[in-house]
Amino acid sequence: MKAYFIGGGIGSLGGAAFLVRDAKLPGRDIVIYEAQPLVGGSLDGALLASGAYSLRGGRMLTTDHYECTWDLLSGIPSLGRPDLSVREETIAFNLENPAHSQVRLVDRNRHKMLRLTEASEERLGDSRITDWLSPQFFESNFWFMWQTTFAFQPWHSAVELKRYLHRFMNEFPRIETLAGVKRTVYNQYDAIVRPLADWLKRQGVQFVRGTRVTDMALENEGERVRVRQLMLDRDGRIANVRLEDDDLVFFQNGSMTDASSLGTMTEPAPRLTKQDSQGWALWESIAKGRPEFGNPAAFNSSIPESYWLSFTVTCRDPRFFDKMEAFSGNRAGTGGLVTFRDSNWLMSVVLYHQPHFAGQPKDLQVFWGYALHPDRIGNFVAKPMSECGGADILKELCGHLNFDVEVFDNAICIPCRMPYITSMFMPRNLTDRPLPVPKNSVNLAFVSQFVEIPDDVVFTVEYSVRAAQTAVYQLMKIDRPVPPVTRHDKSLAVILATLEKAFA
C-alpha cells in the first residue's frame, strides 16, 4: 500500500503523520507532492533576498479547542527543545507570555448576534450575514472586533458565522482581551511546519517538490469511483503514476492563499488570479459531473468578496515597537490585534513576541498587519491600499497612530495580496463542500478548508488537521476515535457568561 498526498499544506503533513503514527504505514510508502519549494501551505514564513521577512498571516490557536491539532502536535518533538513536544513547548511559552489585550472595547450590540445561534443551518442555507443582522450592527464596536479577529465580512456565509459563534462561545465574553488566544514560540512555519516536516522525513516520508498534479484518471466501479492514475508536471516534465488497488490519494482541494503575490517598498503586490496559478484547476476538473466532489465555483468566483491584503514589516530601529508598547499597554507578544476603526482600509496590526523567526537577528523586530478593505482610498494616502507599496502603507499606519514616519527609518514593509483568503467564508450550499471521504469514493479523500465537517469552523489549522485525521481513520479503518469537537456552547457556565456579557 502507498499513500499519495496532493499538496504539502498542514492537512497533508498531518495526514501523513496520522498514517505513520496510527495506521503504522511505513514512511517510505508515503509521498507528498508540492508545487512550491517549501511545504506548509498557508502556514508560511520566509527571509527574503532583501533581508526582510514575510509571512502571509498566522492562524489563531487556543488550548480550549483544536483537539485534533494538539493530538497531532503532542507527538512531534520541538526543534528548539527536543525534550518537549511542540504542544508542550507552546503551552510553556504561553504561560510565560500570557495574552491579554488592553486596547479592545465593547459596546451593547452583541445580543443581536445571539439569534443567529438559534437558527438551523437548513434555515440559514446560503444566506449572507447581512440577511440576518441590521446595518446598525455593522457599525458596532463588537462587530469591528469580531470581524478583524476572525476576518469576516458582512457578505460572508451566515452558516459559517453561526458555527463560529458556537465553536468559540467561550471566547465570546472575552473577545475584547483575546485572553484565550495561544501563540507559538515563532511563526507557525518555524514552530509547527518545520518540526512536523522534520519528523516525517525521519520516518522516511518522501517530499517531492516542484511537482504539480495536473489530473487524475478516475475509474467507475459501479456507483463508486477509484483513482487509478495521477498525472504529474515536474518542472515541465510530464510523468504518470499508476495506482495499485490498495493505494490511497489525499487531495488538498482549493487553497485560501492561492495566487498570493508580494510587493516591495515601492511597488504594490501584483494582481494574480487562479488563471495565473492554476491552483483550483484540478478540483474543478474532477468535480465536473461529480456532485459528491463539491462545487469549487461557490468559493473562487468573486475575488472582490474574498480577498484582502496583509503586510509584514521588518524594523531595524526599536522606536516603533517602543511607541506601540506605550500606546497599547502591552509588551510585544501579549496583546491582540490593534484595529483602527476609523481606517478606510480597516487596518489592523499585531506585535509579535520577538524573535518571531528562527535565526532572526536581535537587532531586528517584525510585526504583521492586514486590511479588510484594500480597494478604498486611504485616510492619509490618496490611493487604495491595493495600489500601494510598503512605504505608502507605513505612511498610512503612522497617520492613524499620529507617529512620525521616522519611527520606520530603514524599515522594510512587504505587501501581500491574497485574492482567495476568505473564499471558504463565501455563502454556500451544504453540498458545495465534499465530505473528507465522499460516499462514492473508494480511495480518494479531501483534506483542506473546503470539506464538510459538522460543528467545526474553517480558517483554522484545526479544520485541515481534523479533515486529515477523519480521512485517514476512515480509509484505514483505524479503531480509535477522532477527538470530538469540545462543545463549550453546551456548557451552562459558558452560556450564562455569554448571556451576561451580551446584555451587560
C-alpha positions as CSV (number, residue, x, y, z in Angstrom):
1,M,0.0,0.0,0.0
2,K,1.1,3.5,-0.8
3,A,-0.4,6.9,0.1
4,Y,-0.1,9.9,-2.2
5,F,-0.8,13.5,-0.9
6,I,-1.5,16.2,-3.4
7,G,-0.3,19.5,-1.8
8,G,2.1,20.0,1.1
9,G,0.0,22.0,3.4
10,I,-0.8,21.2,7.1
11,G,-3.6,18.9,6.0
12,S,-1.2,16.7,4.1
13,L,1.5,16.9,6.7
14,G,-1.0,16.0,9.4
15,G,-2.5,13.2,7.3
16,A,0.9,11.7,6.7
17,A,1.7,11.8,10.4
18,F,-1.5,10.0,11.3
19,L,-0.8,7.3,8.7
20,V,2.6,6.7,10.3
21,R,1.6,7.0,13.9
22,D,-1.9,5.4,14.0
23,A,-2.1,3.3,10.8
24,K,1.5,2.1,11.2
25,L,2.1,2.7,7.5
26,P,5.9,2.9,6.8
27,G,7.0,6.4,5.9
28,R,8.8,5.2,2.8
29,D,5.3,4.3,1.4
30,I,4.1,7.9,1.7
31,V,4.7,10.6,-1.0
32,I,3.8,14.3,-0.7
33,Y,3.7,16.2,-3.9
34,E,4.1,20.0,-3.6
35,A,4.4,22.6,-6.4
36,Q,6.2,25.2,-4.3
37,P,9.8,25.0,-3.0
38,L,8.6,24.8,0.6
39,V,5.9,22.8,2.3
40,G,3.4,24.2,4.8
41,G,0.9,25.8,2.5
42,S,-0.7,28.8,4.1
43,L,1.5,28.4,7.3
44,D,4.4,30.2,5.7
45,G,7.3,32.4,6.8
46,A,10.4,33.4,4.9
47,L,13.5,35.6,4.9
48,L,13.6,37.4,1.5
49,A,16.6,38.3,-0.5
50,S,16.1,42.0,0.6
51,G,16.8,41.0,4.2
52,A,13.2,41.5,5.1
53,Y,10.9,38.8,6.5
54,S,7.5,38.0,5.0
55,L,4.5,35.9,6.1
56,R,1.0,35.9,4.7
57,G,-0.6,35.5,8.1
58,G,-1.0,33.3,11.1
59,R,-3.9,31.3,12.4
60,M,-5.3,31.7,15.9
61,L,-4.8,28.8,18.4
62,T,-6.5,28.0,21.7
63,T,-6.0,25.2,24.1
64,D,-9.7,25.1,24.8
65,H,-10.3,23.9,21.2
66,Y,-8.1,22.5,18.4
67,E,-8.5,19.0,19.7
68,C,-7.0,17.2,16.6
69,T,-4.2,19.7,16.3
70,W,-3.0,19.2,19.8
71,D,-3.4,15.4,19.4
72,L,-1.1,15.7,16.4
73,L,1.5,18.0,17.9
74,S,1.7,16.1,21.2
75,G,3.9,13.5,19.4
76,I,6.1,15.9,17.4
77,P,9.3,17.0,19.1
78,S,10.2,20.7,19.1
79,L,13.3,21.6,17.1
80,G,14.5,24.1,19.7
81,R,13.7,21.9,22.7
82,P,13.7,18.3,21.6
83,D,12.8,17.2,25.2
84,L,9.4,18.8,24.7
85,S,6.7,18.2,22.1
86,V,5.5,21.1,20.0
87,R,2.4,21.1,22.2
88,E,4.3,21.2,25.4
89,E,6.6,23.9,24.1
90,T,3.6,26.0,23.0
91,I,1.9,25.7,26.4
92,A,5.1,26.6,28.3
93,F,5.6,29.6,26.0
94,N,2.1,30.9,26.7
95,L,2.4,30.5,30.4
96,E,5.5,32.8,30.2
97,N,3.8,35.2,27.8
98,P,0.0,35.3,28.6
99,A,-2.2,37.1,26.1
100,H,-4.4,39.9,27.5
101,S,-5.1,42.8,25.1
102,Q,-5.5,46.2,26.8
103,V,-7.0,48.1,23.8
104,R,-10.1,46.4,22.5
105,L,-13.5,47.9,23.5
106,V,-17.1,46.5,23.6
107,D,-20.5,48.1,23.1
108,R,-24.1,46.8,23.6
109,N,-24.7,45.2,20.2
110,R,-23.7,41.6,21.0
111,H,-27.2,40.3,21.7
112,K,-28.2,40.8,18.0
113,M,-25.8,38.0,17.1
114,L,-27.3,35.5,19.5
115,R,-30.4,34.9,17.4
116,L,-28.1,33.5,14.7
117,T,-27.0,30.8,17.1
118,E,-30.6,29.6,17.4
119,A,-31.2,29.3,13.6
120,S,-30.7,25.9,12.0
121,E,-28.2,25.5,9.1
122,E,-31.0,24.4,6.9
123,R,-32.8,27.6,7.6
124,L,-29.7,29.7,7.1
125,G,-28.9,27.9,3.8
126,D,-26.7,30.0,1.5
127,S,-27.8,33.3,3.1
128,R,-25.3,36.1,4.0
129,I,-24.7,37.7,7.4
130,T,-26.4,40.8,6.1
131,D,-29.6,38.9,5.7
132,W,-29.8,38.4,9.5
133,L,-28.3,41.5,11.1
134,S,-29.2,45.1,10.7
135,P,-27.0,47.8,9.1
136,Q,-26.5,49.4,12.5
137,F,-25.0,46.3,13.9
138,F,-22.1,46.5,11.4
139,E,-21.1,49.9,12.9
140,S,-20.8,48.4,16.5
141,N,-17.5,48.1,18.3
142,F,-18.3,44.4,18.8
143,W,-18.6,43.7,15.1
144,F,-15.4,45.5,14.4
145,M,-13.6,43.4,17.0
146,W,-15.2,40.1,15.8
147,Q,-14.7,41.0,12.1
148,T,-11.0,41.8,12.5
149,T,-10.3,38.9,14.8
150,F,-11.7,36.3,12.5
151,A,-11.7,38.1,9.1
152,F,-15.4,38.0,8.5
153,Q,-17.1,40.4,6.0
154,P,-20.8,41.3,6.1
155,W,-21.5,39.4,2.9
156,H,-19.9,36.1,4.1
157,S,-21.8,33.0,4.9
158,A,-24.3,33.2,7.8
159,V,-23.7,29.4,8.4
160,E,-20.0,30.0,9.0
161,L,-20.7,32.8,11.4
162,K,-23.2,30.6,13.3
163,R,-20.6,27.9,13.5
164,Y,-18.0,30.3,14.9
165,L,-20.4,31.6,17.5
166,H,-21.0,28.1,18.7
167,R,-17.4,26.8,18.4
168,F,-15.9,29.8,20.2
169,M,-18.8,30.7,22.5
170,N,-16.4,30.5,25.5
171,E,-14.3,33.3,23.8
172,F,-17.4,35.4,23.4
173,P,-17.2,37.1,26.8
174,R,-13.5,37.9,26.4
175,I,-13.3,39.0,22.8
176,E,-12.1,42.4,23.9
177,T,-9.0,40.9,25.5
178,L,-8.3,37.8,23.4
179,A,-7.2,36.2,26.7
180,G,-8.0,32.7,25.3
181,V,-5.6,33.0,22.3
182,K,-2.4,31.0,22.3
183,R,0.6,31.7,20.2
184,T,3.5,29.6,19.1
185,V,7.1,30.4,20.0
186,Y,7.9,31.5,16.5
187,N,5.7,32.0,13.4
188,Q,3.7,28.9,12.6
189,Y,6.0,27.8,9.8
190,D,9.0,27.6,12.1
191,A,7.1,26.4,15.2
192,I,4.7,23.9,13.6
193,V,5.6,23.1,9.9
194,R,9.3,22.6,10.3
195,P,9.2,20.3,13.3
196,L,6.4,18.3,11.7
197,A,8.2,18.0,8.3
198,D,11.4,17.1,10.1
199,W,9.7,14.3,12.0
200,L,8.1,13.0,8.7
201,K,11.4,13.0,6.9
202,R,13.0,10.9,9.8
203,Q,10.1,8.4,9.3
204,G,11.1,8.1,5.6
205,V,8.2,10.1,4.1
206,Q,9.1,11.3,0.6
207,F,8.7,15.0,-0.2
208,V,8.6,15.7,-4.0
209,R,8.7,19.5,-4.5
210,G,8.4,21.4,-7.8
211,T,5.7,18.9,-8.8
212,R,2.1,19.7,-9.7
213,V,-0.5,17.0,-10.0
214,T,-2.4,18.2,-13.1
215,D,-5.1,15.4,-13.4
216,M,-6.4,12.2,-12.1
217,A,-7.6,9.2,-14.1
218,L,-10.8,8.1,-12.4
219,E,-12.4,4.7,-12.9
220,N,-16.0,3.9,-12.1
221,E,-16.7,0.7,-10.1
222,G,-20.5,0.5,-10.2
223,E,-21.6,3.6,-8.3
224,R,-18.2,4.2,-6.7
225,V,-15.2,6.0,-8.0
226,R,-11.5,5.0,-7.8
227,V,-8.3,7.0,-8.6
228,R,-6.2,4.8,-11.0
229,Q,-3.5,7.3,-12.1
230,L,-2.0,10.6,-11.2
231,M,-0.6,12.9,-14.0
232,L,2.4,15.0,-12.8
233,D,4.2,18.1,-14.1
234,R,7.7,18.1,-12.6
235,D,9.1,21.4,-13.6
236,G,7.8,21.0,-17.2
237,R,8.5,17.2,-17.4
238,I,5.3,15.1,-17.6
239,A,5.0,11.8,-15.7
240,N,2.3,9.4,-14.7
241,V,1.9,7.4,-11.5
242,R,-0.2,4.2,-11.7
243,L,-2.0,3.3,-8.5
244,E,-2.5,-0.2,-7.3
245,D,-5.7,-1.5,-5.8
246,D,-4.8,-0.7,-2.2
247,D,-3.2,2.7,-2.8
248,L,-4.8,5.9,-1.4
249,V,-4.9,9.5,-2.6
250,F,-5.3,12.5,-0.2
251,F,-6.1,15.8,-2.1
252,Q,-5.8,19.3,-0.7
253,N,-8.6,20.8,-2.8
254,G,-8.6,24.6,-3.1
255,S,-6.3,27.0,-1.2
256,M,-7.1,30.2,0.6
257,T,-3.6,31.5,-0.2
258,D,-3.7,30.5,-3.9
259,A,-2.4,33.1,-6.3
260,S,-0.8,35.2,-3.5
261,S,1.8,37.8,-4.5
262,L,4.3,40.1,-2.8
263,G,5.1,43.7,-3.4
264,T,8.0,45.8,-2.4
265,M,8.6,49.1,-0.6
266,T,7.8,51.0,-3.9
267,E,5.6,48.5,-5.8
268,P,2.2,47.0,-4.9
269,A,1.7,43.3,-4.9
270,P,0.7,42.1,-8.5
271,R,-2.9,41.2,-9.2
272,L,-2.9,37.4,-9.8
273,T,-5.8,35.0,-10.1
274,K,-6.4,31.3,-10.3
275,Q,-5.7,31.6,-14.1
276,D,-2.1,32.5,-13.2
277,S,-1.7,29.9,-10.5
278,Q,-3.8,27.0,-11.7
279,G,-4.3,26.3,-8.1
280,W,-8.0,25.3,-8.4
281,A,-7.8,23.6,-11.8
282,L,-7.5,20.0,-10.5
283,W,-10.5,20.3,-8.2
284,E,-12.6,22.0,-10.9
285,S,-11.6,19.2,-13.3
286,I,-12.5,16.2,-11.2
287,A,-15.7,17.8,-9.8
288,K,-17.3,18.2,-13.2
289,G,-20.3,15.8,-13.3
290,R,-19.5,14.6,-9.8
291,P,-21.5,16.5,-7.2
292,E,-20.1,14.4,-4.4
293,F,-16.7,16.1,-5.1
294,G,-18.1,19.6,-4.3
295,N,-18.5,22.8,-6.2
296,P,-15.4,25.0,-6.3
297,A,-17.2,27.8,-8.1
298,A,-19.1,28.6,-4.9
299,F,-15.7,29.7,-3.4
300,N,-13.5,31.1,-6.2
301,S,-15.8,33.1,-8.3
302,S,-15.8,36.5,-6.6
303,I,-12.4,37.9,-5.8
304,P,-13.7,41.3,-4.6
305,E,-15.6,39.4,-1.9
306,S,-12.8,37.0,-0.9
307,Y,-9.6,39.0,-0.9
308,W,-7.6,41.3,1.3
309,L,-4.0,42.4,1.8
310,S,-1.6,41.8,4.6
311,F,1.8,43.2,5.2
312,T,4.9,42.2,7.1
313,V,7.3,44.9,8.5
314,T,10.9,44.3,9.4
315,C,12.1,47.1,11.7
316,R,15.8,47.9,12.2
317,D,15.0,50.6,14.8
318,P,13.2,49.9,18.1
319,R,11.3,53.2,18.1
320,F,8.1,51.8,16.6
321,F,7.9,48.9,19.0
322,D,8.7,51.1,21.9
323,K,5.9,53.6,21.0
324,M,3.4,50.9,20.2
325,E,4.0,49.2,23.6
326,A,3.5,52.5,25.3
327,F,0.3,53.2,23.2
328,S,-1.3,49.8,23.7
329,G,-0.2,49.0,27.3
330,N,1.0,45.6,26.1
331,R,4.6,44.4,25.6
332,A,5.1,42.8,22.2
333,G,3.6,39.3,22.1
334,T,1.0,39.8,24.9
335,G,-1.6,41.9,23.1
336,G,-4.0,41.1,20.3
337,L,-4.8,42.9,17.0
338,V,-4.9,46.7,17.3
339,T,-7.7,47.8,14.9
340,F,-8.1,51.3,13.6
341,R,-11.8,51.6,13.4
342,D,-11.6,54.9,11.5
343,S,-9.3,53.5,8.9
344,N,-10.9,53.4,5.4
345,W,-8.9,50.3,4.8
346,L,-10.0,48.8,8.2
347,M,-6.3,48.2,9.1
348,S,-5.1,46.1,12.0
349,V,-1.6,45.4,13.3
350,V,-0.2,42.9,15.8
351,L,3.2,43.0,17.5
352,Y,4.7,39.5,18.0
353,H,7.0,38.3,20.7
354,Q,10.5,38.7,19.4
355,P,12.2,37.0,17.7
356,H,9.3,35.8,15.5
357,F,11.5,33.9,13.1
358,A,14.1,31.2,14.0
359,G,17.5,32.8,13.5
360,Q,16.1,36.3,13.5
361,P,18.9,38.8,14.4
362,K,18.5,40.5,17.8
363,D,18.6,44.0,16.2
364,L,15.5,43.3,14.0
365,Q,11.9,43.3,15.0
366,V,9.0,42.0,12.9
367,F,5.3,42.8,13.0
368,W,2.3,42.0,10.8
369,G,-0.9,43.7,9.7
370,Y,-3.7,43.5,7.3
371,A,-6.7,45.4,5.9
372,L,-10.1,44.2,5.0
373,H,-11.0,47.0,2.6
374,P,-7.9,47.4,0.4
375,D,-9.7,48.9,-2.5
376,R,-10.8,52.0,-0.6
377,I,-8.8,55.3,-0.7
378,G,-6.7,55.7,2.4
379,N,-7.1,58.4,5.1
380,F,-3.6,59.6,4.8
381,V,-2.5,58.2,1.4
382,A,-4.7,59.2,-1.5
383,K,-5.0,55.9,-3.2
384,P,-6.2,52.4,-2.4
385,M,-4.0,50.0,-0.4
386,S,-4.1,47.7,-3.4
387,E,-2.1,50.3,-5.3
388,C,0.4,50.9,-2.5
389,G,3.9,49.8,-2.0
390,G,5.3,49.3,1.5
391,A,6.3,52.9,2.1
392,D,2.8,54.1,1.5
393,I,1.4,51.5,3.9
394,L,3.8,52.7,6.6
395,K,2.8,56.3,6.0
396,E,-0.9,55.4,6.4
397,L,-0.2,53.5,9.6
398,C,1.7,56.4,11.1
399,G,-1.2,58.7,10.2
400,H,-3.6,56.6,12.3
401,L,-1.2,56.4,15.2
402,N,0.0,60.1,15.0
403,F,3.6,58.8,14.9
404,D,6.4,60.5,12.9
405,V,7.4,58.4,9.9
406,E,10.9,58.4,11.2
407,V,10.0,55.5,13.5
408,F,10.3,53.4,10.4
409,D,13.7,54.6,9.3
410,N,15.4,51.7,7.4
411,A,12.3,49.5,7.9
412,I,11.0,47.3,5.0
413,C,7.3,46.7,4.5
414,I,6.3,43.8,2.2
415,P,2.7,43.9,1.0
416,C,0.9,40.6,0.2
417,R,-2.2,40.3,-1.9
418,M,-4.3,37.2,-1.3
419,P,-7.3,37.0,-3.7
420,Y,-8.9,33.9,-2.1
421,I,-8.0,34.4,1.5
422,T,-11.6,34.3,2.8
423,S,-13.0,32.2,0.0
424,M,-14.1,29.5,2.4
425,F,-16.4,32.0,4.1
426,M,-18.4,32.6,0.9
427,P,-22.1,31.7,1.0
428,R,-22.6,28.1,0.0
429,N,-25.0,25.2,0.0
430,L,-24.4,22.1,2.0
431,T,-23.2,20.0,-1.0
432,D,-20.7,22.6,-2.2
433,R,-18.0,21.1,0.0
434,P,-17.2,17.3,-0.3
435,L,-17.0,15.1,2.7
436,P,-13.4,14.2,3.7
437,V,-14.2,10.8,2.2
438,P,-17.1,11.1,-0.3
439,K,-19.6,8.4,0.0
440,N,-18.9,7.2,-3.6
441,S,-15.1,7.2,-3.2
442,V,-13.0,4.0,-2.9
443,N,-9.6,5.6,-2.4
444,L,-9.8,9.4,-2.7
445,A,-10.0,11.7,0.3
446,F,-10.2,15.5,0.6
447,V,-8.1,17.2,3.3
448,S,-8.5,21.0,3.2
449,Q,-10.5,24.0,4.3
450,F,-13.0,23.2,1.6
451,V,-14.6,20.0,3.0
452,E,-17.7,19.5,5.1
453,I,-17.1,18.7,8.8
454,P,-20.2,19.3,11.1
455,D,-19.8,21.6,14.0
456,D,-16.2,22.8,13.2
457,V,-15.1,26.0,11.6
458,V,-12.9,26.9,8.7
459,F,-10.0,29.4,8.6
460,T,-8.3,27.4,11.3
461,V,-5.4,25.0,11.5
462,E,-7.7,22.6,13.3
463,Y,-10.1,22.3,10.3
464,S,-7.4,21.0,8.0
465,V,-6.0,18.7,10.6
466,R,-9.4,17.3,11.6
467,A,-10.2,16.7,7.9
468,A,-6.9,14.8,7.5
469,Q,-7.4,12.7,10.7
470,T,-11.0,11.9,9.7
471,A,-10.0,10.8,6.3
472,V,-7.1,8.7,7.4
473,Y,-9.1,6.9,10.1
474,Q,-12.0,6.2,7.7
475,L,-9.9,4.9,4.8
476,M,-7.6,2.9,7.1
477,K,-10.4,1.7,9.4
478,I,-8.5,2.8,12.5
479,D,-10.1,1.7,15.7
480,R,-9.5,5.0,17.5
481,P,-12.0,7.9,17.7
482,V,-11.1,11.2,16.2
483,P,-11.0,13.7,19.1
484,P,-14.5,15.2,19.3
485,V,-15.3,18.9,19.0
486,T,-15.5,20.3,22.5
487,R,-19.0,21.8,22.8
488,H,-18.4,24.8,25.0
489,D,-21.8,26.0,23.7
490,K,-23.4,23.2,25.7
491,S,-21.8,24.3,29.0
492,L,-24.2,26.1,31.3
493,A,-21.4,28.2,32.8
494,V,-20.4,29.4,29.3
495,I,-24.0,30.1,28.2
496,L,-24.6,32.1,31.4
497,A,-21.3,34.1,30.9
498,T,-22.2,34.8,27.3
499,L,-25.7,36.0,28.1
500,E,-24.4,38.1,30.9
501,K,-21.9,39.8,28.6
502,A,-24.3,40.2,25.8
503,F,-26.8,42.1,27.9
504,A,-24.5,43.9,30.2
